[in-house]
Amino acid sequence: MRIVLLGAPGSGKGTQAKMMAEAYRVPQISTGDILRKAVADKTEVGKKVAAMMDAGELVSDRIVIDAVTDQLRSPDSRRGFVLDGFPRTIPQAQELDTRLGWMGRPVQLVLHFLVDNKVLIKRVVNRMSCANCGAIYNKQSSPPKKKGVCDQCGSKKLVSRTDDSEKTMRSRLEAYDRDTAPLISYYRAQHKLRSIPASSSMAHIFDAICDVVDTEIRPMEKKIVVIEEPVKIKIKKADPEEADQATTKKKAAKKTTSKKVTKKAAKKAPVKKAAKKTTAKKVTKKASKRK
């Protein structure tokens, strides 16, 4: 399965991507994680990223797509992937399509998370994350079971991002509408876009995602075996009524034949008797003449 998650900041893409990765056993791929890993591993891409970050420059699209492509080619991505937060622009999407086309592994599905902006702002303002394992919580809708303690790893380092303010969030939403929202039409034109209502609980959103994925992708992964059934030749059973009619016709034909024979015999019989009488008369006349 090869899926792209598309949605505004705070729509829950990261949380759902992790749940999908665990459920479907495919990697969650986010550009932030990829770039940080590339820098830590000191790969060629990582060295370029580190140099640009040190210089205070934004990472170019070319560098980002190279990093994503390297990850998509890794053995971990053989079963598929969930792209979280990438692509962000139409040029990135076009380049991604090109690279995946070279690999013969195009994107199969794009899930668009639908959430009202007011809901997004409330989510972000109340958002917390674990500094140790990255688990995400919300002070109102999904707080940790024990206040201030991560459910996943037990860490007490639950922090809020410095940019999770209403003012910053409104600015990010404007940037999303300008740069990323056009991807909705881009993927809709490819008939790959599916909308996911994402204003409810995490469990309900994940159920909706699974329904779409299992309907759209899972059937394509199953092998279809065509079983040819033997050709059945229907043998028409004799109708009892038709059989009776045939028997009656045969009997009638026999009666007709016997009657004809009897008539012929009856006609021939008088001729023979007449011939005998004629012969007898001739013999009598001859006998009288001799006397």
CORQUIHU-V878173 format. One line per field, one symbol per residue. psi: psi as a letter, one per 20 degrees, with the letter a starting at -180 (. if undefined). burial: + if it has 24 or more other ideal C-beta (glycine too) atoms within 12 Angstrom, else -. Layout:
# CORQUIHU-V878173
psi: ???
burial: ???
This chain:
# CORQUIHU-V878173
psi: poqppprrpjijggghgghghggjlqqpoqhgggggggghilrgghggggghhhikqqpqhggghgggghhhiqhhjhiarooojprirghggghghgghhhikmqphqooooopqhghggggghjqqqpigijqprphghmrqgppjpphgijqjmorqqhjmrgghghghhghghghhhihghghhhjkipppookiarhghghggghggghghgghhiqpoppopqqppopopqpphghggggggggghggggghgggggghhhhghggghhggggggghgghhhhh.
burial: +++++++++++++++++++++--+-++++++++++-+++-----++-++---------+---++++++++++----+--++++++++++--++-+++-++------+++++++++-+-+++-++++++++---+++++--+--+-----+-------+-----+----+--++--+---++-++-++----+++-++++--+--++-+++-++---+--------------------------------------------------------------------------
